[in-house]
Amino acid sequence: MTAIKLPDYLPAWMSEHVNTYLEDGEAGHLWDASLGGGKGKLTTLLLTTKGRKSGKTLILPLIYRPTDNGGFCVIASKGGAPEHPAWFLNLQANQDIQLKVINDEFKAVAKVATGAQREELWNLMEDYFPPYANYKAATDREIPVVVFYPA
């Protein structure tokens, strides 16, 4: 990935995490979940999208778990806010996305999990990061479970 100016609105801890990850995927792969109400170090990936309104390249770290079929599962929680996170809306508008997982960088496609797959993956992610249960309780929307697959 080329150097990207991170948005000013990102919290300092997130900008620091992204910069570390961009410089050294092994050093940035794990995130201290205590910053978000969890415990321990959790695996993260970097998602690069294009802003649906701005057209700018945007990059964010997301907690993930690998799936049995070679995908990477993430939750579009936005902390339980009533609306979907901007990165999810960007995916819906433009599937030109890239992932960095440790030091592997690749184009990816995103699929929203439904039915039994969604329930299974939600449970996997909630077990990994228990605050997702609070996020779910805080909103009336169905929080999307997204699986990224290498393109």
JOSULBEL-V985112 format. One record per backbone hydrogen bond with DSSP energy under -1.0 kcal/mol. CO is the residue of the C=O (numbers start at 0). NH is the residue of the N-H. E is the energy in kcal/mol with one decimal. If there is no record, write none. Layout:
BEGIN
((CO/NH/E) (CO/NH/E))
END
This chain:
BEGIN
((6/9/-1.2) (10/14/-2.3) (11/15/-2.6) (12/16/-1.9) (13/17/-2.7) (14/18/-2.6) (15/19/-2.4) (16/20/-2.6) (17/21/-2.8) (18/22/-1.9) (19/23/-2.6) (23/27/-2.0) (24/28/-1.5) (28/43/-2.5) (30/32/-1.1) (30/41/-2.7) (31/34/-1.8) (32/35/-1.9) (32/37/-2.8) (39/32/-2.6) (41/30/-2.8) (42/63/-1.8) (44/61/-2.3) (45/99/-1.7) (46/59/-2.2) (47/97/-1.9) (48/57/-3.3) (50/54/-1.6) (55/50/-3.0) (57/48/-2.5) (59/46/-3.0) (61/44/-2.3) (64/72/-3.2) (66/69/-1.3) (70/66/-2.3) (71/147/-2.6) (72/64/-1.5) (73/145/-2.4) (74/76/-1.3) (76/79/-1.7) (77/80/-1.5) (84/88/-1.8) (85/89/-2.6) (86/90/-1.8) (87/91/-1.9) (88/92/-1.5) (89/93/-2.2) (94/96/-1.7) (96/107/-1.6) (97/47/-2.9) (98/105/-2.2) (99/45/-2.5) (100/103/-2.3) (103/100/-2.7) (105/98/-3.0) (106/150/-2.5) (108/148/-2.6) (110/146/-3.1) (113/117/-1.4) (114/118/-2.2) (115/119/-2.6) (116/120/-2.6) (117/121/-3.0) (118/122/-2.3) (119/123/-2.0) (120/124/-2.6) (121/125/-3.0) (122/126/-2.3) (123/127/-1.4) (124/128/-2.8) (128/131/-2.2) (129/132/-2.0) (130/134/-2.1) (131/135/-2.4) (132/136/-1.9) (133/137/-1.3) (143/75/-2.8) (144/112/-3.0) (145/73/-2.9) (146/110/-2.4) (147/71/-1.9) (148/108/-2.6))
END
